[in-house]
Every structure is written in C-alpha cells, then in structure tokens.
Amino acid sequence: MVPSTCDDAHLLAKLARAEAPAAAVGFWGAATAPEATVELTGAAAPSDGTIEPLAAPRPDCGRGHIDGQGDQPIGVLLRPVSLPLRAADCLALQLELRLGRQLMRVGTPVSVLAVREAVRRVEGEHFARAEGEHVTVAFELLAEQVSRAPFNLAGRIYIQQLFERAARARERVYWHLACNPSVALGAVRTPIFIIGLPRTGSTHLHRLLCADPLSESLRLYEMLQPLPLAAPGSRRARLRAAYLRAQYRAMDLLAPGYIAANSTFHRADMDGPEEEAVLLAGCGVSMMPYVCVGGAGSAYEAAHADGRTKAAAFRYLRRFLQLVAGARQAASNSRWVLKSHYNALWADALLAEFPDAKLIITVREPLEVVQSFISYSIANLSFVADGASGEELARSHAAAAYRYMLSNARALVALQRRLRGSRSLYVVKYKRLVAEPIGVLREVYAQFDIPLTDEALATALAYLRESPQHGLGRPTKVAVREVGLSVEQITRDFADYCVELGDGAQAFFEPK
C-alpha cells in the first residue's frame, strides 16, 4: 500500500497542540546538527591506534579553554529537566524496576522494511536487496545499543521518534518516486559539498554560498516533512515551518533554557539552509545521537564509519534532490550547495554517486574544534539520561565524539592527499573565513569556475549584515580536562591534520 501524504490544511489546527511535551519529544530540531547524545564507557583513539579511556577529569592537562564562557565543568552544560519530566522519569524507573524490563524498548522502525518494495521499483532488485540490508543492520545495531544505554523513558521515546520520523520520510519519498518515475530522471549537476570537521565554520560558509540566488539548498522543514512538496517561500512551506518550529519550542518544556543554550552553538532555522545529515538519518546514519549511542568501540561505530555501506544514503540524497527540484522553478538551472561533516568518512561513496561534485574542506585549530564540538554535543544531553547518569553519559559521549572527530580528520587528510592540486577540491581556513568572508567567497567561485555576479555579492553582504558571529550569544564550553583530554594528546592525534590542511602543527598549536 502506498502511504498517503498529510494535508497541510491541518497544520494550523496542529499548531495549537504542538506545545505539548509529547510533540517535542518526537522532534529533532537543529542539525549541524543538534547532536544529541549517548552512552557507555568510551575511548579516544590516539595516533598509534590504541584506545585510552576518557573517564575522569585530568587536573594538569594545560590549556582547555579556547573561547566562549570559560573553562566550565560538564554539569554546567547539562540543563536541568523540568519538574514534571523528572517526576515522570522517577515513576517510570520505579515501574521498570518492579517489572524487570523497560516500559518502552527502542526498535527498528516499520518503515525501514516497508520501503523496500518502493526502492526495488525505483532502483532495481539488486540495489534494493543489498543496500536495504545495510540500512536494516544499521537500525538494528542502533536499537540494541539504545536499549543498553542509561536513557530515561523520555530519552528512549525521543530516540525512537528520531528513528521513526527519518525512516518514514524516506519511505514516503521512495513511494512518491515509485508512483512518479519521471521524477528520478532529473539531472543533478555539479553539486558542491562542504565536508570539514564539525565546528569549523562550515555552517557559516554554507549559508554564505547559499545566499546566491543561483544556489539551491535543502531546507530543514522539507527534510523533516518532505511531502506534499512545498517550494521555499510558499504558503505551504511557511505553514509547515511554523508547525515544526512550534514543536521545537516545546523542547523548553522538557529542559528549560535548552533552545537558548543550543542556539549559541547552532541556530535551527526551519525554512533556512540545513545540512543533509537530517535527511540521511533515514538510512540509519549521520546524526551524533546515532554515532555515539554505543560509546567508542561499539559495533555501530564501526558500521557507521564504513563507507562501503553508504551507497543507499547517497542514492537517497540524489533522489531527494530530484524530488524537491520539482517544486522549485529555478532548480534545474541552479547548483546545489550541500554540507555535512559526516561525508568525509564516506568520500568514495559520495564521489561514486556524484562523480562531478566539488568539495570544500573547512579547517580550524583542532583544540577549538574538539572543545566546541564536545561542548555542543553535551549540551544536547539535557533530558535523556536516567537519574544521576548525566555526567557519566556525557563523558562516554565525549569519548565517542572525540574518536569520531579523529577518524573524520584522518579521512580529510587522505582526501587532501588524493586530490591535491585538483580543481574539484578547495580548503578554507576558519580564521580567514571569519575575517574575510567575501575574499573567501571570491576564491571559492574562482576555484570552481563559477561566475560571481553582482547580485550574488549583494546577497552575500546582506547575509553577513544580518548574521553576525555570536549574534545569539557566546556558547558555554567545557574544559577539555573535564572529559579526560589534554592539549598534548590532541596535538599528537591531529598532527597530520595540521600539516596537511593547516599551516603546520607549530602554527596551529602555539600558545596565544
């Protein structure tokens, strides 16, 4: 049976109900993501490949604060949950102890299997069987690891709803394509992918490039709820964005101050450009709650990093671009500008699906990247940990996030060595992007042989005026010693990254 699409006429009626906590739990809002959280004793992966636990704070680790609101302990980033949620979690825990089982066990969404027939019709039997298995295994590993994590009931519901929403969106897209096969014939010409480490200015560069009227970007509202199609700026798009925005606001009912704290790291704009990680979550990959849910060294961590299993993700991305182009009059003549730090791990799969893609690597001092990304990730832990497990969960998450960043850095180094001198790759330094954004814009256009029009310059300048750095406040950041890291370890682990993509380790790590 082909799933039906929802009628946007009902959205206004839903807005009044969207402030309920149940609606909030089912929504994942920011995605460069808001990268929520997860579990178990983790490990960092130093340069020799061995594993060192990131357990207790280290008092003698040297400089831990780079910028933001000081060297903060983990607890400052963990927002206290609301009183009703705390009471509900306590009651649920007591019931679970009495019953000897979880009240709600996270499982693989029904949509993961239901979509296979539609994928078979669109992509063929072999692709549907082989790649469908990879997607199913990813979700099964995730479900098993979430069930073992120290999540409270609200956290398990939240993660299950992430699974359900993303998988259901993919199912609806593929059924739409199966019923409208001509959509899958549309061309996707020379997309630009920004693939630097997280917290390296990639969102800023993404939005700067997307300000050009001849650029197209995916919008958060359409990735969360793709059908019926809604062109940016249309009445349907505004209604849909308003409905989803109301759901996101309800997160503050679960953890007061959650939105304000997270917005200092990344502003969730429902009808603005957003990274495709939100979309690819429908294949069981590309969101930090997924990457870190089992801790460092987990079975899912290995499966997530394996680029050989990501053909389904990038084929889905192509199909989604073909689908939404139909709602945009200029999309066929425009270039897509896309962005996700996960893509560096899967560069081979990305280039297999988009062989003419242009790649931009954003680069920043590793100390700043590590502190900022771990802090941002911990800030999303607010309401998912059971009882007093918040700091334990945060340290486990920090270990997995650090290991992910290191793997990503190594993938970027390999890509730089492989494509050095190619016109399809360009490296952008964070400090220069912040200091001279228009100069960087000119260089990117020149590198990729894209004409830079007066209109593109004017819209870029308008974006810069309206979006000052730290416009929503400076983020609060955890001291790296709080998660068991040291400057020496980070310096050692990211040495190749600094040499290949920066100005050398000495320039990156010299004291300020």
Helices and strands as residue ranges (DSSP letters): G 8-10, H 11-15, H 21-25, E 43-44, E 52-53, E 71-72, H 74-77, H 83-99, H 110-114, H 116-123, H 125-148, H 153-179, G 181-185, E 192-194, H 202-210, E 215-216, H 220-224, H 235-249, H 251-254, H 258-263, H 277-280, G 281-283, H 288-291, H 299-305, G 307-309, H 311-325, G 331-333, E 335-339, G 341-346, H 347-353, E 358-363, H 366-379, H 390-419, E 425-429, H 430-435, H 437-447, H 454-466, E 477-478, G 480-483, H 487-493, H 495-501, H 505-509
